[in-house]
Amino acid sequence: MICQNHGRCVRRHKIDAVAHEFLDGFPGHVLYAVKCNPEPHMLDALYAAGVRHFDTASLAEVALVSDRLPDARCYFMHPVKSREAIESAHRNYGVSHYVVDHSTELEKIADVITPSRETVIVVRLAIHYAGAVYELSSKFGAAVSEAIALARAALAKGYSYGVAFHVGSQCLDGEGFVEGLKLVDEVIRDVGEKPQCVDVGGGFPGDYLNSRGQAMSEYFASISAGLAAINLPKDVPVLCEPGRALCVDGESLIVQVHLRKDGAVYLNDGMYGSFIEEKYKLHLPVRMVATREFSSEWVEFTLYGPTCDSLDIFPRKIALPSDIKEGDWIEFDRIGAYGAACRTHFNGFFADTYVAVENNFGE
């Protein structure tokens, strides 16, 4: 058994393959969204595959990437930042790109960073696209008219400007990127000056049992078509911010059964741990780890996590062998996105064992 309690299987060959798919197929710079999985092994694997640009959402993420990967480039892509974080990112780490979606955020930046064309104010547009499982523009993003005003204000202060959008998380087709680029075009045409970057954001999906997007090449083709349609100058850098798509297949999680109680199974990981994707109704592939022969009859069980909270329950029933019992091991695949980033130490439970494996899930 890989560990005494439970832990993650890291499949670096999976991470390497999808990183190269993005680096070879996306028409621009690939920024890994660090928030999705900030574990050192994930950063190292993506860096080794050739990723050199990182979407960082906090000063802590900027420091993590900069200290570990000295020649990596960080972009501060959170629309709301403290003055201290802005100033430190600029002074200590040389960050040049900062996202805004409101005039007061621009004023904060102007208060702590001396205007220069080397500093790029990236104006984030709101886009409400029904093809994404989770929308993000109710919290962040400016209307086109507001974005135009922000871009002009940034230029007037002496900064450069860029334009960004985010179609939403787990976007199931590429049309949202085409729609977002149409909004970008409106901003650029009205501002009348070439931007220093166009950022199409994230939203590239993982492949779950109940939520599957298109082949990644289809997203790249949609983005390329959208860029061609707006006649974006070839020398304007195009950025994307994949998180989930880059890391979801890179890890699986092996958990142990601590108790079988009739139709309920109690595990040593749960909703306060690694299973945020299940909490938000993205279904993970499941298999038994073959430590013994199991019944061929599979039935649905209610699954509980290890904490004393009755809310620590899986939102769906999961089919397992009818003779499952204490001590059995279960492997959940595609846990690489957010599973590690969002776990807590509640009740003292915390999965922090990582083991590198060369096989694929189920082999």
Residue pairs with C-beta under 8 A, 6 or more apart in sequence:
1 289
1 291
1 329
2 9
2 254
2 353
2 355
2 357
3 254
3 353
3 355
5 256
5 268
5 351
5 353
6 253
6 254
6 255
6 256
6 268
6 269
6 351
6 353
7 253
7 254
7 351
7 352
7 353
7 354
7 355
8 251
8 252
8 253
8 254
8 335
8 339
8 340
8 351
8 353
8 354
8 355
9 251
9 252
9 253
9 254
9 331
9 355
9 356
9 357
10 41
10 45
10 250
10 251
10 354
10 355
10 356
10 357
11 249
11 250
11 251
11 252
11 357
11 358
11 359
11 360
11 361
12 41
12 45
12 250
12 356
13 358
14 249
14 250
14 360
15 42
15 45
15 46
15 49
15 246
15 247
15 249
15 250
15 336
16 45
16 48
16 49
18 216
18 245
18 246
18 249
18 250
19 30
19 45
19 46
19 49
19 50
19 51
19 246
20 49
20 50
21 216
22 30
22 216
22 240
22 242
22 245
22 246
23 30
23 49
23 50
23 51
25 216
25 217
25 220
26 220
26 223
26 240
27 220
27 223
27 224
27 227
27 238
28 237
28 238
28 239
28 240
29 53
29 237
29 238
29 239
29 240
30 51
30 53
30 240
30 242
31 53
31 54
31 55
31 75
31 77
31 199
31 239
31 240
31 241
31 242
32 43
32 46
32 51
32 53
32 54
32 55
32 241
32 242
32 243
32 246
33 55
33 57
33 202
33 241
33 242
33 243
33 244
33 246
34 43
34 54
34 55
34 56
34 57
34 61
34 64
34 65
34 243
35 55
35 57
35 61
35 243
35 341
36 243
36 244
36 246
36 247
36 337
36 338
36 341
37 243
37 247
37 250
37 251
37 336
37 337
37 338
37 339
37 340
37 341
38 61
38 64
38 340
38 341
39 340
39 354
40 68
41 354
42 247
42 250
42 336
43 64
43 65
43 68
43 69
44 68
45 250
46 246
46 247
47 69
47 72
51 246
52 71
52 72
52 73
53 72
53 73
53 75
53 239
54 61
54 65
54 69
54 72
54 73
54 74
54 75
55 75
55 77
55 202
55 241
55 243
56 62
56 65
56 74
56 75
56 76
56 77
56 95
57 76
57 77
57 78
58 78
58 85
59 82
59 84
59 85
59 88
59 89
61 74
62 74
62 76
62 89
62 93
62 95
63 93
65 72
65 74
66 72
66 74
66 93
74 89
74 93
74 95
75 95
75 97
75 99
75 122
75 239
76 85
76 86
76 89
76 95
76 97
76 98
76 99
77 97
77 99
77 122
77 164
77 199
77 241
78 99
79 99
79 100
79 101
79 102
79 105
79 124
79 140
79 141
80 105
80 140
81 98
81 105
81 108
83 108
83 111
83 112
86 98
86 108
86 109
86 112
86 113
87 112
87 113
89 95
89 98
90 96
90 112
90 113
90 119
96 118
96 119
96 120
97 120
97 122
97 162
97 197
98 109
98 113
98 119
98 120
98 121
98 122
99 122
99 123
99 124
99 164
100 106
100 109
100 121
100 122
100 123
100 124
100 150
100 154
101 123
101 124
101 126
101 140
101 141
101 142
101 146
101 147
101 150
102 142
102 146
102 150
103 149
103 150
103 153
106 121
106 150
106 153
106 154
106 157
109 119
109 121
109 159
110 157
113 119
115 157
115 158
115 159
116 158
116 159
117 158
117 159
117 160
118 160
119 159
119 160
120 159
120 160
120 161
120 162
120 196
120 197
121 150
121 151
121 154
121 159
121 160
121 161
121 162
122 161
122 162
122 163
122 164
122 197
122 199
123 142
123 147
123 150
123 151
123 154
123 161
123 162
123 163
123 164
123 187
124 140
124 141
124 142
124 147
124 164
124 165
124 166
125 141
125 142
125 143
125 144
125 147
125 163
125 164
125 165
125 180
125 183
125 184
125 187
126 137
126 140
126 141
126 142
126 143
126 165
127 137
127 141
127 165
127 166
127 167
127 168
127 176
127 179
127 180
127 183
128 135
128 137
129 135
129 167
129 168
129 171
129 175
129 176
129 179
129 180
131 167
131 168
131 171
131 172
131 173
131 175
131 176
132 167
132 168
132 169
132 170
132 171
132 172
132 176
132 203
133 168
133 169
133 170
133 171
133 172
133 205
133 211
133 282
134 168
134 169
134 170
134 280
135 168
136 166
136 168
136 169
137 166
137 168
140 166
141 165
141 166
142 150
144 183
144 186
144 187
147 163
147 187
148 186
148 187
148 190
148 191
150 161
151 161
151 163
151 187
151 191
151 195
152 191
154 160
154 161
155 161
155 191
155 193
160 195
160 196
161 191
161 193
161 195
161 196
162 195
162 196
162 197
162 198
162 199
163 184
163 187
163 188
163 195
163 197
163 198
163 199
164 197
164 198
164 199
164 200
164 201
164 239
165 180
165 183
165 184
165 199
165 200
165 201
166 201
166 202
166 203
166 241
167 176
167 177
167 179
167 180
167 200
167 201
167 203
168 176
168 203
169 202
169 203
169 244
170 203
170 205
170 206
170 211
170 213
170 244
170 282
171 177
171 203
171 204
171 205
171 213
171 219
172 205
172 211
172 212
172 213
172 214
173 213
173 214
173 218
173 222
174 214
174 218
174 219
174 221
174 222
174 223
175 222
176 203
177 200
177 203
177 219
177 222
177 223
177 226
178 222
178 223
178 225
178 226
178 229
180 200
180 201
180 226
181 198
181 200
181 223
181 226
181 227
181 229
181 230
182 226
182 229
182 230
184 198
184 230
185 229
185 230
188 194
188 195
188 230
188 232
194 233
194 236
195 236
196 236
196 237
197 236
197 237
197 238
197 239
198 227
198 232
198 236
198 237
198 238
198 239
199 238
199 239
199 240
199 241
200 223
200 238
200 239
200 240
201 240
201 241
202 240
202 241
202 242
202 243
202 244
204 213
204 216
204 219
204 240
204 242
204 244
204 245
205 211
205 212
205 213
205 244
205 245
206 244
206 245
206 248
206 249
206 282
206 334
206 337
207 213
207 248
207 249
207 334
208 277
208 282
208 283
208 284
208 334
209 283
209 284
209 285
210 281
210 282
210 283
211 282
211 283
213 219
216 245
223 238
223 240
227 238
232 238
243 337
244 337
244 338
247 336
247 337
248 334
248 335
248 336
248 337
249 333
249 334
249 336
250 336
251 335
251 336
251 339
251 340
252 331
252 332
252 333
252 334
252 335
252 361
253 269
253 274
253 331
253 332
253 335
253 339
253 351
254 289
254 329
254 330
254 331
254 332
255 267
255 268
255 269
255 329
255 330
255 331
255 332
256 267
256 268
256 327
256 328
256 329
256 330
257 265
257 266
257 267
257 324
257 325
257 326
257 327
257 328
257 329
257 330
258 266
258 267
258 268
258 306
258 326
259 265
259 266
259 326
260 266
260 324
260 325
260 326
263 299
263 300
263 301
263 302
264 301
264 302
264 303
264 304
265 301
265 302
265 303
265 304
265 320
265 324
266 303
266 304
266 305
266 306
267 303
267 304
267 305
267 306
267 330
268 306
268 349
269 275
269 305
269 306
269 349
269 351
270 303
270 304
270 305
270 306
270 307
270 312
270 313
270 314
270 349
271 278
271 279
271 305
271 311
271 312
271 313
271 314
272 305
272 307
272 309
272 312
272 343
272 344
272 346
272 347
272 349
273 305
273 306
273 343
273 344
273 349
273 350
273 351
274 332
274 335
274 339
274 340
274 343
274 351
275 284
275 305
275 314
275 332
275 335
275 339
276 338
276 339
276 342
276 343
277 284
277 334
277 335
277 337
277 338
277 339
278 284
278 314
278 315
278 316
279 315
281 315
281 316
283 316
284 332
284 333
284 334
284 335
285 332
285 333
285 334
285 361
285 362
286 318
286 319
286 320
286 330
286 331
286 332
286 333
287 330
287 331
287 333
287 361
287 362
288 294
288 320
288 321
288 324
288 328
288 329
288 330
288 331
289 328
289 329
289 330
289 331
291 328
291 329
292 328
294 321
294 323
294 324
294 328
295 321
295 322
295 323
296 321
297 321
297 322
298 319
298 320
298 321
298 322
299 319
299 320
299 322
300 317
300 318
300 319
300 320
301 317
301 318
301 319
301 320
301 324
302 313
302 314
302 317
303 313
303 314
303 317
303 318
304 312
304 313
304 314
305 312
305 313
305 314
305 349
306 312
306 347
306 349
307 346
307 347
307 349
308 347
309 346
309 347
320 330
331 361
333 361
333 362
343 350
343 351
344 350
